[in-house]
Amino acid sequence: MASTAEIRKTYTDFAKTLTGPKPLYAFAGVGDLAVEKVKSLRPTAEDAGLRERATKLPKQFAEKLVDLPKEARKIGDKLTDRVDTQVKAADERYEELAKRGEDILKRVRTQKSTKDLVDQAKTTISKARNVRGTATEGAKKTATAAKSTATSARKTATKARSAANATADKVGD
């Protein structure tokens, strides 16, 4: 029987595997596996016998119930062993799914359509940078032209005022 410390260690070891890209790979692997399983679903002659087997289940359950150990200690030991076995099986399955997901992601990354999409994104980013540079340069030129126009207008206004004052002085004489 596995002790509480052993179960805790197994849990801790499993929790450590939930870091990095592995959970993403496992998620992708589950999706790929689901697609594969759905594609493989086809009615078979064995499916017809399912109803007959289902009607026998209550009787089989009753037979198994009689076979259960009488002592609670034996049941606890069995349950602990089963939990340990299931945790190990889940860890193995998780590793398989992560590997499967990693493979599917590698295939997607190397597909021509994915590479084309990445190239298009790079081109779009480059064009956006060029547009930003052109807009910045245009804004600087516009600001310079506006300052030049304001300075020129100020000079013209000063000359006009001087001319008006000179004309007023001549008329007043």
Solvent accessible surface area in square Angstrom, and as a share of the most:
residue,aa,sasa,rsa
1,M,128,0.57
2,A,11,0.09
3,S,49,0.31
4,T,94,0.54
5,A,70,0.54
6,E,94,0.42
7,I,57,0.29
8,R,156,0.57
9,K,129,0.55
10,T,33,0.19
11,Y,148,0.56
12,T,59,0.34
13,D,63,0.33
14,F,55,0.23
15,A,42,0.32
16,K,133,0.56
17,T,34,0.20
18,L,87,0.43
19,T,95,0.55
20,G,62,0.60
21,P,77,0.48
22,K,63,0.27
23,P,49,0.31
24,L,96,0.48
25,Y,29,0.11
26,A,9,0.07
27,F,157,0.65
28,A,21,0.17
29,G,0,0.00
30,V,73,0.42
31,G,37,0.36
32,D,35,0.18
33,L,30,0.15
34,A,50,0.39
35,V,79,0.46
36,E,84,0.38
37,K,108,0.46
38,V,101,0.58
39,K,144,0.61
40,S,66,0.43
41,L,136,0.68
42,R,173,0.63
43,P,127,0.80
44,T,76,0.44
45,A,95,0.73
46,E,139,0.62
47,D,67,0.34
48,A,86,0.67
49,G,30,0.29
50,L,88,0.44
51,R,197,0.72
52,E,108,0.48
53,R,154,0.56
54,A,56,0.43
55,T,98,0.57
56,K,104,0.44
57,L,105,0.52
58,P,93,0.59
59,K,141,0.60
60,Q,87,0.39
61,F,134,0.56
62,A,53,0.41
63,E,94,0.42
64,K,138,0.58
65,L,98,0.49
66,V,115,0.66
67,D,109,0.56
68,L,92,0.46
69,P,33,0.21
70,K,185,0.79
71,E,99,0.45
72,A,82,0.64
73,R,164,0.60
74,K,107,0.45
75,I,66,0.33
76,G,31,0.30
77,D,39,0.20
78,K,107,0.46
79,L,104,0.52
80,T,26,0.15
81,D,64,0.33
82,R,163,0.59
83,V,73,0.42
84,D,29,0.15
85,T,81,0.47
86,Q,116,0.52
87,V,46,0.27
88,K,111,0.47
89,A,46,0.36
90,A,53,0.41
91,D,47,0.24
92,E,112,0.50
93,R,106,0.39
94,Y,28,0.10
95,E,67,0.30
96,E,94,0.42
97,L,24,0.12
98,A,4,0.03
99,K,113,0.48
100,R,63,0.23
101,G,0,0.00
102,E,50,0.22
103,D,54,0.28
104,I,35,0.18
105,L,37,0.18
106,K,102,0.43
107,R,134,0.49
108,V,64,0.37
109,R,133,0.48
110,T,88,0.51
111,Q,90,0.40
112,K,150,0.63
113,S,74,0.47
114,T,36,0.21
115,K,108,0.46
116,D,56,0.29
117,L,118,0.59
118,V,71,0.41
119,D,81,0.42
120,Q,113,0.50
121,A,49,0.38
122,K,131,0.56
123,T,69,0.40
124,T,87,0.51
125,I,88,0.44
126,S,55,0.36
127,K,129,0.54
128,A,58,0.45
129,R,152,0.56
130,N,97,0.50
131,V,101,0.58
132,R,163,0.60
133,G,38,0.36
134,T,97,0.56
135,A,63,0.48
136,T,64,0.37
137,E,98,0.44
138,G,34,0.33
139,A,62,0.48
140,K,135,0.57
141,K,129,0.55
142,T,92,0.54
143,A,50,0.38
144,T,91,0.53
145,A,58,0.45
146,A,60,0.47
147,K,146,0.62
148,S,68,0.44
149,T,89,0.52
150,A,47,0.36
151,T,55,0.32
152,S,62,0.40
153,A,59,0.46
154,R,153,0.56
155,K,125,0.53
156,T,86,0.50
157,A,53,0.41
158,T,66,0.38
159,K,147,0.62
160,A,57,0.44
161,R,148,0.54
162,S,65,0.42
163,A,60,0.47
164,A,60,0.46
165,N,85,0.44
166,A,50,0.39
167,T,79,0.46
168,A,63,0.49
169,D,95,0.49
170,K,156,0.66
171,V,118,0.68
172,G,67,0.64
173,D,154,0.80
